[in-house]
Amino acid sequence: METSAKKKQITFCLRIDLIERLEDMAQREHCSLDYLVERILLDAAYNKPNEITMAAIEEAMSGKLRATPPIDTSSVEAMFKSID
């Protein structure tokens, strides 16, 4: 029985600042850059939100949740006043 998936080496270009950030993340997580990038891509490619999450995303994107009048975020106090 094969314990690991077959892999293919590829080359692609990324922004330098993104590579540096990913390298920092990999170092903090004590793993290789290859492993970290693969894990991030697997998560993005295979983790589909459940029905409740999808419904919430659709509702948020529809604009139904927009506050009228808008919530004032200039300070915490102003935010609480505008919510009441």
Biotite code that builds the C-alpha atoms (Angstrom):
import biotite.structure as struc

atoms = struc.array([
    struc.Atom([0.000, 0.000, 0.000], chain_id="A", res_id=1, res_name="MET", atom_name="CA", element="C"),
    struc.Atom([1.349, 3.423, -0.965], chain_id="A", res_id=2, res_name="GLU", atom_name="CA", element="C"),
    struc.Atom([1.532, 5.790, 2.006], chain_id="A", res_id=3, res_name="THR", atom_name="CA", element="C"),
    struc.Atom([2.112, 9.068, 0.190], chain_id="A", res_id=4, res_name="SER", atom_name="CA", element="C"),
    struc.Atom([0.529, 10.713, -2.824], chain_id="A", res_id=5, res_name="ALA", atom_name="CA", element="C"),
    struc.Atom([2.510, 10.996, -6.019], chain_id="A", res_id=6, res_name="LYS", atom_name="CA", element="C"),
    struc.Atom([4.018, 14.413, -6.486], chain_id="A", res_id=7, res_name="LYS", atom_name="CA", element="C"),
    struc.Atom([5.124, 16.455, -9.469], chain_id="A", res_id=8, res_name="LYS", atom_name="CA", element="C"),
    struc.Atom([7.664, 19.239, -9.264], chain_id="A", res_id=9, res_name="GLN", atom_name="CA", element="C"),
    struc.Atom([6.518, 22.512, -10.824], chain_id="A", res_id=10, res_name="ILE", atom_name="CA", element="C"),
    struc.Atom([7.824, 26.058, -11.059], chain_id="A", res_id=11, res_name="THR", atom_name="CA", element="C"),
    struc.Atom([5.797, 29.218, -10.636], chain_id="A", res_id=12, res_name="PHE", atom_name="CA", element="C"),
    struc.Atom([6.413, 32.838, -9.687], chain_id="A", res_id=13, res_name="CYS", atom_name="CA", element="C"),
    struc.Atom([5.241, 34.532, -6.495], chain_id="A", res_id=14, res_name="LEU", atom_name="CA", element="C"),
    struc.Atom([5.782, 38.009, -5.106], chain_id="A", res_id=15, res_name="ARG", atom_name="CA", element="C"),
    struc.Atom([8.933, 38.232, -2.996], chain_id="A", res_id=16, res_name="ILE", atom_name="CA", element="C"),
    struc.Atom([7.063, 39.635, 0.005], chain_id="A", res_id=17, res_name="ASP", atom_name="CA", element="C"),
    struc.Atom([4.639, 36.688, -0.125], chain_id="A", res_id=18, res_name="LEU", atom_name="CA", element="C"),
    struc.Atom([7.477, 34.164, -0.287], chain_id="A", res_id=19, res_name="ILE", atom_name="CA", element="C"),
    struc.Atom([9.157, 35.835, 2.692], chain_id="A", res_id=20, res_name="GLU", atom_name="CA", element="C"),
    struc.Atom([5.923, 35.745, 4.666], chain_id="A", res_id=21, res_name="ARG", atom_name="CA", element="C"),
    struc.Atom([5.377, 32.075, 3.813], chain_id="A", res_id=22, res_name="LEU", atom_name="CA", element="C"),
    struc.Atom([8.969, 31.267, 4.799], chain_id="A", res_id=23, res_name="GLU", atom_name="CA", element="C"),
    struc.Atom([8.406, 32.990, 8.167], chain_id="A", res_id=24, res_name="ASP", atom_name="CA", element="C"),
    struc.Atom([5.191, 31.013, 8.676], chain_id="A", res_id=25, res_name="MET", atom_name="CA", element="C"),
    struc.Atom([6.935, 27.748, 7.831], chain_id="A", res_id=26, res_name="ALA", atom_name="CA", element="C"),
    struc.Atom([9.761, 28.509, 10.245], chain_id="A", res_id=27, res_name="GLN", atom_name="CA", element="C"),
    struc.Atom([7.300, 29.335, 13.057], chain_id="A", res_id=28, res_name="ARG", atom_name="CA", element="C"),
    struc.Atom([5.425, 26.077, 12.383], chain_id="A", res_id=29, res_name="GLU", atom_name="CA", element="C"),
    struc.Atom([8.683, 24.081, 12.139], chain_id="A", res_id=30, res_name="HIS", atom_name="CA", element="C"),
    struc.Atom([7.937, 22.766, 8.660], chain_id="A", res_id=31, res_name="CYS", atom_name="CA", element="C"),
    struc.Atom([9.285, 23.181, 5.148], chain_id="A", res_id=32, res_name="SER", atom_name="CA", element="C"),
    struc.Atom([8.036, 25.834, 2.769], chain_id="A", res_id=33, res_name="LEU", atom_name="CA", element="C"),
    struc.Atom([6.891, 23.075, 0.378], chain_id="A", res_id=34, res_name="ASP", atom_name="CA", element="C"),
    struc.Atom([4.813, 21.422, 3.092], chain_id="A", res_id=35, res_name="TYR", atom_name="CA", element="C"),
    struc.Atom([3.233, 24.707, 4.209], chain_id="A", res_id=36, res_name="LEU", atom_name="CA", element="C"),
    struc.Atom([2.269, 25.774, 0.680], chain_id="A", res_id=37, res_name="VAL", atom_name="CA", element="C"),
    struc.Atom([0.873, 22.315, -0.092], chain_id="A", res_id=38, res_name="GLU", atom_name="CA", element="C"),
    struc.Atom([-1.194, 22.367, 3.112], chain_id="A", res_id=39, res_name="ARG", atom_name="CA", element="C"),
    struc.Atom([-2.582, 25.834, 2.308], chain_id="A", res_id=40, res_name="ILE", atom_name="CA", element="C"),
    struc.Atom([-3.454, 24.786, -1.255], chain_id="A", res_id=41, res_name="LEU", atom_name="CA", element="C"),
    struc.Atom([-5.065, 21.515, -0.134], chain_id="A", res_id=42, res_name="LEU", atom_name="CA", element="C"),
    struc.Atom([-7.180, 23.431, 2.359], chain_id="A", res_id=43, res_name="ASP", atom_name="CA", element="C"),
    struc.Atom([-8.281, 25.923, -0.308], chain_id="A", res_id=44, res_name="ALA", atom_name="CA", element="C"),
    struc.Atom([-8.949, 23.245, -2.917], chain_id="A", res_id=45, res_name="ALA", atom_name="CA", element="C"),
    struc.Atom([-10.775, 20.644, -0.820], chain_id="A", res_id=46, res_name="TYR", atom_name="CA", element="C"),
    struc.Atom([-12.457, 22.333, 2.148], chain_id="A", res_id=47, res_name="ASN", atom_name="CA", element="C"),
    struc.Atom([-15.921, 23.352, 0.977], chain_id="A", res_id=48, res_name="LYS", atom_name="CA", element="C"),
    struc.Atom([-18.026, 25.348, 3.457], chain_id="A", res_id=49, res_name="PRO", atom_name="CA", element="C"),
    struc.Atom([-21.110, 23.535, 4.796], chain_id="A", res_id=50, res_name="ASN", atom_name="CA", element="C"),
    struc.Atom([-24.679, 24.572, 3.868], chain_id="A", res_id=51, res_name="GLU", atom_name="CA", element="C"),
    struc.Atom([-25.134, 26.895, 6.875], chain_id="A", res_id=52, res_name="ILE", atom_name="CA", element="C"),
    struc.Atom([-21.879, 28.718, 6.133], chain_id="A", res_id=53, res_name="THR", atom_name="CA", element="C"),
    struc.Atom([-22.732, 28.987, 2.422], chain_id="A", res_id=54, res_name="MET", atom_name="CA", element="C"),
    struc.Atom([-26.148, 30.449, 3.284], chain_id="A", res_id=55, res_name="ALA", atom_name="CA", element="C"),
    struc.Atom([-24.516, 32.998, 5.606], chain_id="A", res_id=56, res_name="ALA", atom_name="CA", element="C"),
    struc.Atom([-21.989, 33.963, 2.920], chain_id="A", res_id=57, res_name="ILE", atom_name="CA", element="C"),
    struc.Atom([-24.760, 34.408, 0.337], chain_id="A", res_id=58, res_name="GLU", atom_name="CA", element="C"),
    struc.Atom([-26.826, 36.504, 2.769], chain_id="A", res_id=59, res_name="GLU", atom_name="CA", element="C"),
    struc.Atom([-23.846, 38.730, 3.586], chain_id="A", res_id=60, res_name="ALA", atom_name="CA", element="C"),
    struc.Atom([-22.969, 39.181, -0.086], chain_id="A", res_id=61, res_name="MET", atom_name="CA", element="C"),
    struc.Atom([-26.570, 40.020, -1.000], chain_id="A", res_id=62, res_name="SER", atom_name="CA", element="C"),
    struc.Atom([-26.451, 43.235, 1.025], chain_id="A", res_id=63, res_name="GLY", atom_name="CA", element="C"),
    struc.Atom([-29.402, 42.269, 3.239], chain_id="A", res_id=64, res_name="LYS", atom_name="CA", element="C"),
    struc.Atom([-27.255, 42.706, 6.342], chain_id="A", res_id=65, res_name="LEU", atom_name="CA", element="C"),
    struc.Atom([-26.221, 46.298, 5.637], chain_id="A", res_id=66, res_name="ARG", atom_name="CA", element="C"),
    struc.Atom([-27.094, 48.571, 8.519], chain_id="A", res_id=67, res_name="ALA", atom_name="CA", element="C"),
    struc.Atom([-29.291, 51.583, 7.825], chain_id="A", res_id=68, res_name="THR", atom_name="CA", element="C"),
    struc.Atom([-28.035, 54.026, 8.890], chain_id="A", res_id=69, res_name="PRO", atom_name="CA", element="C"),
    struc.Atom([-24.466, 52.719, 8.685], chain_id="A", res_id=70, res_name="PRO", atom_name="CA", element="C"),
    struc.Atom([-22.637, 51.819, 11.895], chain_id="A", res_id=71, res_name="ILE", atom_name="CA", element="C"),
    struc.Atom([-20.202, 54.539, 12.985], chain_id="A", res_id=72, res_name="ASP", atom_name="CA", element="C"),
    struc.Atom([-16.788, 52.941, 13.473], chain_id="A", res_id=73, res_name="THR", atom_name="CA", element="C"),
    struc.Atom([-14.876, 56.118, 14.262], chain_id="A", res_id=74, res_name="SER", atom_name="CA", element="C"),
    struc.Atom([-14.601, 55.035, 17.917], chain_id="A", res_id=75, res_name="SER", atom_name="CA", element="C"),
    struc.Atom([-15.927, 52.324, 20.207], chain_id="A", res_id=76, res_name="VAL", atom_name="CA", element="C"),
    struc.Atom([-18.311, 54.783, 21.871], chain_id="A", res_id=77, res_name="GLU", atom_name="CA", element="C"),
    struc.Atom([-19.646, 56.002, 18.527], chain_id="A", res_id=78, res_name="ALA", atom_name="CA", element="C"),
    struc.Atom([-20.123, 52.421, 17.370], chain_id="A", res_id=79, res_name="MET", atom_name="CA", element="C"),
    struc.Atom([-22.223, 51.507, 20.417], chain_id="A", res_id=80, res_name="PHE", atom_name="CA", element="C"),
    struc.Atom([-24.319, 54.668, 20.022], chain_id="A", res_id=81, res_name="LYS", atom_name="CA", element="C"),
    struc.Atom([-24.991, 53.958, 16.349], chain_id="A", res_id=82, res_name="SER", atom_name="CA", element="C"),
    struc.Atom([-26.045, 50.368, 17.128], chain_id="A", res_id=83, res_name="ILE", atom_name="CA", element="C"),
    struc.Atom([-28.711, 51.377, 19.652], chain_id="A", res_id=84, res_name="ASP", atom_name="CA", element="C"),
])
